[in-house]
Amino acid sequence: MDEAKNELHEIVDFLKRPEEFGRLGAHIPRGILLVGPPGTGKTLLARAVAGQAGVPFFSTNGSEFVEMFVGVGAARVRDLFEQARKSAPCIIFIDELDALGRARGASPMTGQDEKEQTLNQLLAEMDGFDRSVAIVILAATNRPEILDPALLRAGRFDRQVLVDRPDKKGRVDILRIHLKKLTLAADVTLEDIAALTPGFTGADLANLANEAAVVATRRGADAIGMADFTAAVERIVAGLEKRSRVLIPKERRTVAYHEMGHALVAMALPGSDPVQKISIIPHGIAALGYTMQRPTDDRFLMGRKELENRMTVLLGGRAAETLVDEDVSTGAADDLAKATDIARGMVLRFGMDEKLGPVAWDTDQGQFLNQPGPFWSQRRYSEETSHEIDLAVRQRLEAALKRAIAILEENRPELDAGAANLLAHETLTGAEIPRPRRVLTSEAS
C-alpha cells in the first residue's frame, strides 16, 4: 500500500518535528480517515504510524461510545480527548467509525438521540482542538457512504486515505511476510500464489498461508507444496469438501455435464480466464461442484464483448443441461443470478444497450465499497422505459444462452467425453479437460 504509506509519512514527520513544519505556517492535519474493504490493514497502518512517530497511541472502537444511558457516550468522548491532551503529541485511533458517525436523521423511524449526542460531542471536540497541540485523530471505516457529512468536512477529517485491496505486486510483498516462517517446497513461487489470489486482502492472504500449512500437515508432508496452496484457495473460495454428501447417479451426471459445460464454453471463447480445475465434489453449504478459472491479470475495466463472454460462460452449465436433458435442474440458480446482474449492469449502469442509449438509468448502485443497496429506492424512469429495460436484459441473457448452446453443440463429443471423465475421477485439472474442436476468434465472437 505504497500510496497510503506515502500519505501518512507526513503525519509521522509532523508528530516528530512539529516545529519544523510550523516555520512556514503549516499546521498539523486534524483528522485522517482510512477507508477500505475489511481486511486490508487499516488498523495495522494506524498502529504503524504511532510506532514510527514514537508517540502515545489511544485505540478505541466506535461501538464503545454507543450507550443506552443518556450522556454516557458523550462523557466517554470527553474523557478520551482529555487524556489525549495530557499526553500530546499523540494519536487517537477510532476503529469502525461508522458505528458512531452514522449520518444523523438517516433513520427517522428509530430513536437515535443518544447516538447523535455522542456524535455531536465528537464533532465539538474536533472543532475545539488547539492548533498548537499535536493530536492527530486516525479513524477507519469500510462504510464511508453512511458517515455524517459534518465528520468529513475540512477541519475535521481533512484527509481520506484509500487502503484498497493489493494488486499482484502488493500480494507478492504481503506473501513474502506471511510465508517467511513456513517450510516451502521447491515448486512454490510467490508470483504463482499471487496469480491465484486476485481480490484477496492481506487478511485473506494470511489465512491462505495458514490453510496451506494445515493441508500439508494433514497429509504428512515435509514441506508445503504448490498443490497445498491450490487446495487452500479452493477451500477459501468454494468451501470445505463435503464428501459425505452423496449424490444419486442422475444428479452426479447432471452436475458433471453442468461443470463441463462451463469449462468448454470458457475455453472456446477468446479472452476468458483460463480454466484451472473442475470438480463435482460438493463444497460448502450449497455448491454441488465448481469450475475454477484463474485470471491472468488484475482487471479494472471490462468491455462489452468481455461482459457478454462472461455471461455466456456463466450460462454454459444451463446450456449443457439443456442439450442433455430437456428437464433442466435448479443447479444453475447462482449462475443465473450472476449473469442477470451483469446484464442489468450493462443496461442500467453502463449504457451499453443501443436502444436505451448511453443513459445511467440506475444511479443509486454506485456505492463506494459495493455494499448492498437500500431495500427500497426511488425509480427515476417511466413504466414504458421499465418495460424496455426488462426486455433488453432478457434479450441479452437469451442471446448468451443460445451462444453457449451453439458452442456446446459444435463440441458435443468433447462434452460427452469430458463429462464421462469427470464422473470417473471427480476432479480434473485444466490440462485434463478435452480441448474444444472449434475455438471462436475475437472477430467471430
PyMOL commands that set and color helices and strands:
alter all, ss='L'
color gray80, all
select helices_A, chain A and resi 2-16+18-24+42-53+62-65+72-87+98-101+113-127+144-146+149-152+168-178+190-196+202-218+226-238+249-268+304-314+316-324+330-349+383-410+412-425+430-432
alter helices_A, ss='H'
color red, helices_A
select strands_A, chain A and resi 31-35+57-61+90-95+135-141+159-162+275-279+290-293+427-429
alter strands_A, ss='S'
color yellow, strands_A
deselect
rebuild
show_as cartoon
